[in-house]
Amino acid sequence: MAAFSFLDRDRSIAPPGFNRWLVPPAALAIHLSIGQVYAFSVFKNPLLALTGADGSHWDLKAIGYIFSIAIAVLGLSAALFGKWLETAGPRKAMFLAAVCFGAGFVIASQGAALHQLWLVYLGYGVVGGVGLGMGYISPVATLIKWFPDRPGLAGGMAIMGFGGGAMIGSPLATKLMAFYKAGGHAAIPSTWLTMGLFYFVLMMFGVFTVRVPATGWKPEGWTPPAKSAGMISSHNVKVQQAMKTPQFWLLWLVLALNTTAGIGILEQASPMIQDLFHGKVLAVAAGGFVGVLSLFNMAGRFIWASLSDYMGRKTTFFVFFLIGPVLYWFLPLTGSAHMDSVALFVLSAGVLISIYGGGFSTIPAYLRDLYGPYDVSAIYGRLLTAWSFAGIVGPLIVNGILDHYVAQGQAKLNAYPTILHIMTGLLIAGLVANLLVRPIQEKYWMTETADRPVAAGAH
Amino acid sequence: MTESGSKSSPVLVAIAWAVVSIPLVWGIYNTSLNAAKLFTTTPATSAPAGPR
């Protein structure tokens, strides 16, 4: 349709003189919006309190599926549409993400108003989840192309936004619900409508601001490496070929294991600190601990990815998998039964969560190094299935072990060392997987006579 | 956003960063207030800590 032709990739090519520092705000606008998903728990209690016309209530398990569906659809849509996103261009992808994410809220608000849970699943979970998947990859891949000299920093800037999105989403929802409740309105439907509109507008700012670099563009004063050096390739690999390389599956493992371990702490952060420091840390302070972890998570996404530009991606993950197991092993020893140091516990957990966030933000640059920027959206999209995997396996391990201890009549406190030592083992497996990553063999490289021009900044 | 060959205005860059920085800083501020509870909340009772 002609009205939407401004979304075409060709229409979003940056003119000469375009300042590349306009692109990070565009990427951040998308990630700060979709990162709201991590603040979904703020709606749990208000949703439990909703009453249907027949007097029925939703239970916690049914409400929990809303978030799970959204994250599962995120992974699926990222994997399915990753290839399409690369050809359609970031503007079209971001526009569809804005429409889906905003519409998801609107549909879900109707579900809450009518007390129809399936509408909430459809809206926030499925439609919103497609928005999450479409919105997650495109800004990262675009930034990496604008910053071939600093791909780690580029990925870090965008993915830091996803961590920051929860920090905006949580207080925004809380304040909006209080505002509508005080005005005598239905709190959740009105809040979701408002948030849908707010996020749509913020994401549209990203849509209108984003540009792709022109073919052959490179940063002023930057000379691309003449040939592949170490882990950084000067060649591109198509997504179909990338899937055949052992490196893809090794990086899939690296992301899956790092994420699973991080979820081990995130999933149980509040009860864990209260159990390990029984009587010393109460529920309100434990809520503060979750806030501290959010700050470490966001900072880690930016700092580790930026550092990876200097240390190299493989070395950065090597550091993760060296520090991580030590801290996971050490964590239970900080509790009241041993060292009794809340400060050491918080600091160790904070560093571990920064590593969790750093894994997310460093992996796009790792992919770019190995496979080139040509199909990085598509490859990244498929790699994100590791996140979906970890999102299921992480809580299964943690909750499964906790349930087992409780069923055996043992104190929950005794379960934490077991859980954290399993996480230690997972990170050691990650260390091995990362050490096995080697440069991509020449047989997988694509020829330069492709059907689509190689993205600017690639060569 | 200029579509011609002219350079992007630094003011435009500053405005773009402000659009995303303002909500982000607001979010960080709120999270920091919450995080501060870890260091400012003291237990009502000083129950002896020990293995459970």
Interface residues (C-beta under 8 A of the other chain):
Chain A: P15 P16 G17 F18 N19 W21 L22 P24 P25 A26 L28 A29 L32 G161 G164 G165 A166 M167 I168 G169 S170 P171 L202 F205 F208 T209 R211 D275 F277 H278 G279 K280 V281 L282 V284 A285 A286 G287 G288 F289 V290 G291 V292 S294 L295 M298 S336 A337 D340 V346 A411 K412 L413
Chain B: M1 T2 E3 S4 G5 S6 K7 S8 P10 L12 V13 A16 W17 V19 V20 P23 L24 W26 G27 I28 N30 T31 S32 L33 N34 A35 A36 K37 L38 F39 T40 T41 P43 A44 T45 S46 A47 P48 A49 G50 P51 R52
